[in-house]
Amino acid sequence: MAEQASSDWIKHNGAGCPVSDLARVQVWFRFDRDARAAERSNHVDGVPAYGLRDCWTHQEAGSDIMKYRVVA
């Protein structure tokens, strides 16, 4: 499944990974205070979604993914 790249953050409900494992994503973790903090913590090319597999399902941890965007 090909993912559509987006510059907008998409809210994540914590119900598992919503994109292909190979999609490259940038993420906004629960511990990120704002968009600027989230921007600083992400590589411009994103990371493969499978590399964040423990963060997609919410566990009330700082590393829970709250928002994401597909970059490739």
QUIQUI-V647894 format. One record per helix or strand. SS is the DSSP state (A for helix, B for strand). FROM is the first residue (numbers start at 1). TO is the last residue. If there is no record, write none. Layout:
ss=SS from=FROM to=TO
ss=SS from=FROM to=TO
This chain:
ss=B from=10 to=11
ss=B from=15 to=15
ss=B from=24 to=29
ss=A from=35 to=40
ss=B from=47 to=48
ss=A from=49 to=52
ss=B from=57 to=57
ss=B from=65 to=70
